[in-house]
Amino acid sequence: MTMKILTAAQMQQIDRLTTERYGVPSLTLMENAGRGVVEFLEQRFSPLSTRKIAILCGRGNNGGDGLVVARLLRERGLEPRVLLLAEPGNLRGDAAVNYERLAARGAPEVVPDPAAWQRIKSSLQGCTLLVDALLGTGLSKPLGGFLLTVVQDFPSVFTQARIVAVDLPTGVLADTGDLIGECVRADASVTFTAPKVAHLFPPACHRVGEWIVRPIGTPPDALESNPDLFLNVLQAEDLEWLVRAREPEAHKGNFGHVLILGGSVGKTGAAAMAAKAALRAGAGLATVATAKSALPVIASYSMEVMTEPLPETDAGTVSLDALDHGLLDTLVEGKTVLAVGPGLGRHPETLELVRTVVNKYALPIVLDADGLNAFAGSIQTLQTDGRVRVLTPHPGEMGRLAERKTSAIVAHRLEVAREFAKSHGVQLVLKGFRTLTASPGGHVWVNPTGNPGMATGGSGDVLTGITAALLAQYPDRSATEVTAAAVYLHGLAGDIAARELGEASVIAGDILDALPRAYQEIRAQQHH
């Protein structure tokens, strides 16, 4: 099942729907949530009997989850220290029920105000495992008052403790990656049904730690049938189709022919790397069409890549003359996907060529680098007409396309990507931490793979080649799904390279070399 990403309000709506339409009692949902946390604790911190465990519970449903955790741990023969940071009489609904259930095995300590907290906080300093069940997704404004005092004391009180948050660390706003005040920094967060926006987007995600999703009984249809849930996170299990064995009688023609329009004098490596990435990602054939002076160098990089010379400008870039006498028409004929931009250069004549080519041909086109720069300030000239056009900008390129400051792009990545893809009818890959793939229909996929080591020259060219290759091999699948898969595969290869070499040492060729191992890793995860 596709993993959705939810806001706090959407999660509340899903829980309400689960109870009202599907008949799952809310008390059962809370019980399952607490059980999910306990199962995670047992898996990650075993044996729990060696841990000094404390559970801090608030007065809302998040606190109710914490009370379930406490009861289930006691049923396992453990003696966690349980603190309720509220008056028991202020508990309502399922939280109140679970307070009574826990009290039957020994009531929690009641710490209702700052004075009580000051009296007991020093006694918590030996804690080695802390469960934060104070607030969860219930935050709507910066912490203040009693809870702010408690959270500010965390670094000095819980000096030895690993912190596991229930849903979200206290003080983290669920619906955005922004930090709006003091908050807990957790080692891990166990959330339910689906991740929230803050689990994935910076800077809040850096306070969440590792995040784990536990099912609590929400029917899949409650998520899948909701058209308002447009945000998704890609997982390895979504990519079974990507690693299926090929048919025994398959031949190279079955896997597409990628044509790369790129390269210029002094910028030969980008086109060559994109072509090799296309082949490594499974395309049957790859050809680079480039300025004739650049061709010998590009041809020398890889014996497997074919090349075609094109007329050039005095700057050694491809010229408009490439359109004369049907030269490019002939090259495009029979090709499956066209990738435009790697190393192409910014000569005005070359940029005019790009705009003409992108609007002229019907086959899927991937635009990167100077292919994108050709439309800076003139995005209205891009004519998609329902054809597949994949744009892969970094924030600076996105700013030029959208005619906005880069800082505004970074601050509003999700909104910018979604609206741009919808308004221009393109598949948009907005690169960066948690790269986004947005569709013309308004759906957005968040990529969980990748690392800072991939911030290196040529990394985008590898992504261009991978994207073109997957589009060539899977013409019957959704272009958004295929593009998001290319982003995942590229990031995973980068993660493998970083594990083996260290982030600082990764270069684009390492990402390319790690592609086979990325495929293997995805394949291995299908069997878990």
Steps between C-alpha positions, in 0.01 A plus 500: 500500500624850419618674814324833541632798694239668718436822686373487857147590384505230233611244759215600731257471210636154409468382862145632519413332171654173621273503803179633345502330159709188560395429857843490662462643854727794577606319817629217279698749291664633816574150626660410168705819502642422843568143394687626193727710718569210736584269210747757369660539844537122529658473157737794532597504869489135602530386769277768652558352844845662499359844428384761747183610325298817554177592322378861501129530417295807415127540547392438138486196276878496469517462876238227473731315261776535759277357773436195278877462454545510878232237563632264233854529637373423849316196361841384376637515853683834458479797734513817293471827683180664377438872543172670414562869444138595563227452759326164446166679510596694188531184290218434257373216282736218415787655695286496816406135439864403463592692814254283694633183335855591597400609850370149564866392481627803688418862430757719322673781684305821456717801417243770428700822521850654488550475873437124499732463200779684678467267798534177300710580193837422659376148578465436125864551417583130498241428231646317199183471286239772487162482326373849411119482495433859598348658193548317167322671210291723725721809470362811328723772646841522672529323833442715804439472871550170679584288195757752383672478840506120481637489146767758580615269781535193274870552412607532863267236648514222241874501440527122460165426339410388152177683418213339309215731408142381463390638161720813515744653748331752725519849350523390135220631279353209301400686186825664396873453512535830683607525864287753683656483845659268754459131427631160603773338292411132473713203399194338342132574448230235468209636302175337397327419169715744300786744553419864556655787304748577780646149486641568154570870458782705652583637743234324708592156365843533663327509842290193421790256471424171330128477426301180499140454388283250688152394382221542754204359310424769244351333188713568190193627318469786747828630362494390137150632431565848636573742213628767740803289592737607223834458680678161487832352603661242274615171654703210368191278511335731245771406249444129450433572133843659465693185589297228330700250299510567128336264256749238372438594136546876557735700278642853517212640298262410782665744739497819301746728329595819686623798299692763694531845350789641698868570527712782365866589482627498860182335633521152361481301824138590581354349183726196518402436862128535425533250215689247709246541782224425250667174409577409862134561583396250236439681173573279198683772305632850563615760250651842565435766236756774559707777346734343248814632673392343828416162350845335509537571871152372586554188290821428690320479837299187428513236233133413554363847414430601139561855381371729228670828392296818469583843353647734756526868588827687523490423876501124437132448591229342286360753254157558350634350178433161661138554396591548133423233246321286757825409676352487848174359368695203372683456831181517705320251279490160666622628837294432811597791727690823447711656775599862441751715682802331659807707408314671215616854576313832506577645161184690389477295182523176698230611742274586207565151364393350832171690505424390145589136561300468822187637338543315172531132587233274648722247680560535878766760579713544812631853551796580724776756538522723191184338368323667792692825464361532147159564656614742772282806468298340221330199657175608332651385170517139621221309327425165658164419337469188714843370402744372762741774600719438805676806644774437759607835650699570813366799703708754305372372166148482643528863601594597146213297354242635743657849509529492878791534738679177587433567870126508427525169316682338792252639753194377309626196307185292528261775396727618217554152356134406511367820349767518229436141389125557489509833323753394233394138453843354576660239720713713731796363695604769749838380619644541848458341841182291465480546122140552387335353191182689415248395236273706275210361703632650823638186666841530663746224586761562767826314456653349817837407346809711438762680708718815498783312331296516180546877486774462244545588135343249264251352747212661312627361170486150645139564609415621149633178349318280752171684449525475122585129523203414721260700283635307201451162667160559659289698252179344630547614859408842634773752414479632856551154648795432270659838566463460878658154471796649313550753779483223763747281311741790451486591871545140608807465279633816664433356845689184411793702367504712818496190722796358315706816447377762745285794397788740438666268249198418283520614137240453229681202352467323835122542487505355151715207611267428793189468282523120467520467880200732536297266281618207711401674822150575372467139384611369840241712679220343296563172685479645852 
